[in-house]
Amino acid sequence: MDAILSGAGLVFNLQTLVVILAAAAFGMFVGAIPGLTATMAVALLVPVTYFMEPIPAIAAMVTTAAVTIFAGDIPGAYLRIPGTPSSAAYVDEAYAFSQRGKASECLGIALVCSVIGGIIGTLVLIFVAPYLAEFALNFSAFEYFWLALLGLSCAVFISPGSHLKAVLSLCIGLSLATVGLDSTTGSPRFTFGVTDLMGGVNFIPVMIGLFAIAEVMRFTSKPADELAVTVKDTGRVFGEVTPALRQHWKSVLRGSGTGSLIGVLPGAGSDIAAWVSYAVSRKFSPTPDRFGSGHAEGIVETSSSNNAAVSGSWVPALVFGIPGDTITAVVIGVLYMKGMNPGPAIFMEGGSMVYALFMVFIIANLVMLPVGYIAIRMGKGFVATPTRIVMPIVLAFCIVGAYSINNSTVDVMLMLMAGVAAYGLGRAGFPAAPIILGLVLGGLLEKSFMSAMIRSDGDLLAFFSRPISASLGALVILIWLLPLLIRVVRRVAA
Amino acid sequence: MLNRSSQTFGECCAGGVVAALGLLIVMEAQGFPTLPGQRYGAALFPLIIGFAMIVGGIWLALTNLRPVMQRFTTPRPVKLKAAALSFHRLFLPVWLVIGYLLLADTLGALLTLALLVAVLMLLSGVRPWLALVMALLTAAAIWGAFVYMLRVPLPLGTVFNG
């Protein structure tokens, strides 16, 4: 009981509550502007959270992530442009709904379902994480090696696009993680005599470069057209929520369940959850023919799913230190920098920190209701904010954000190099997410690999000698062979 | 959207660059120490990554080589002026960040950031008065948040502070 009260004290104080509200407003603004992603929102926030205590810092990032995913629905409903990739799956559905003059009603449904999905995902975190943590206490370097590799493999092979390019992006991230003093031998690697690189590549400037500078370069190379809202609106935000929930409550539960499950999978994020849930909703709907014409069922299931996935993705991140998606990768990086290493110990000690974390997750989702309501009422103004005004401001924040971590211009240059590289790689179709996942997870992957190698005296078969380790290893190999197997099955079927 | 030919060319180049980077990693890793009594050490992990980058990069470059060769053997009109303008626009944020790094110590972060925002807005077609107002507001907001609240020592500049 003392731990719960102490945890509440960490959350229910003026600083944390103001941070949560400010992060919600920031996330709403970023998510509502087409082209700015949830990862970018968190990336821009990181330099600010760097100066905070762990709980307000996590609260800021969790709130921003949850709110941005919902806010991505706003331009979808008004302009048929998904604000974030997580809203892409049902953008046509939302726009068709809005075409009836009911953009606010559509967003009201999405808002309430996002809150429900987010809270169900949080409940999964609260009830599943401690059991997983207990299980994970038996893990050795072998299991951690396979878990890290599983997370990276999922990120590479579950995501759409070329697997080869995703693997190469991952290798770039992993190679960046090897820069600095080697943890096994203590010798410097790839530092080229630069003292600033001894401690490794600072991941915050790299992340700002990857997700923000590259975006600014994309904007300057091809400025976006002026956006104009033509959808008419009655402004009754919660007008159709009750009938939609009464009619489609099963879809809300199914979407939340699917989203939480996909979120828990390392490497699979909210956008994949949204696509899967939209397909599931259509498949099991009694009226599949109404999909595409603004059917509430698809919106209900998918909007609960993507927010549930955001909450679910914190399970592997907090229990194993394996990020569920890019956002959690960023947060894990920040936690390591703050000396609060994620892992089963956090849950097993059961201190005030764990209860504070759980409370933060619930508040982050609840705060979405009032902030989301205001955002929907102001939605037209939000989505029409020209990127030619937003992007210069983003660039200024990027510079100061990268500088502020170590008060060093070297970090600004690092950010710039990462941005240029990400832009170039992006033009060639290389995804940026595996780079940051590789950079964050590279240390854990190498450390567990080397520990396992030393323990087994270089015997690779030892990686399959323990039951859990062997199962995880087999799963990783299956994921790597999956594209080949699918190709073979298709060829045989043809 | 990028056209297919441009994408293929980009893929071929990126494959080559990744392979070269992999080669550099492998060469550099050769000199890393091993663990006492073992054949492996600090070089093992970088070597695995380096070899993966070499193989993957070469594969990507080779699979896109034929379309790229066709592109170069087929004569196409080169629009130099448009290409130069596009290059200039693309690297505008880079020049602005470099400009900030060069000027901030002299002009101070507040003024340099305001200039940076104003220049990018003006070149993006924002009306001058709006660009000026937004630039000043942005610089003031950044100064307030980072210098006053987070205590980040942004450069004050030597011009106005001796």
Interface residues (C-beta under 8 A of the other chain):
Chain A: V48 F51 L164 K165 V167 L168 C171 I172 L174 S175 T178 D182 T184 T185 S187 R189 F190 I213 V216 M217 F219 T220 S221 P223 P386 R388 I389 M391 P392 I393 L395 A396 F397 I399 V400 Y403 S404 N407 T409 V412 M413 M415 L416 G419 V420 Y423 G424 L425 R427 A428 G429 F430 L445 E446 F449 M450 M453 I454 G458
Chain B: L2 S6 Q7 G10 E11 C13 A14 G15 V18 L21 G22 I25 E28 A29 F32 P33 T34 L35 Q38 R39 Y40 G41 A42 L44 F45 P46 I49 G50 A52 M53 G56 G57 W59 L60 S86 R89 L90 F91 L92 P93 V94 L96 V97 I98 Y100 L101 A109 L113 L116 V117 A118 L120 M121 S124 G125 V126 L130 M134 A135 T138 A139 I142 A145 F146 L150 R151 V152 P153 L154
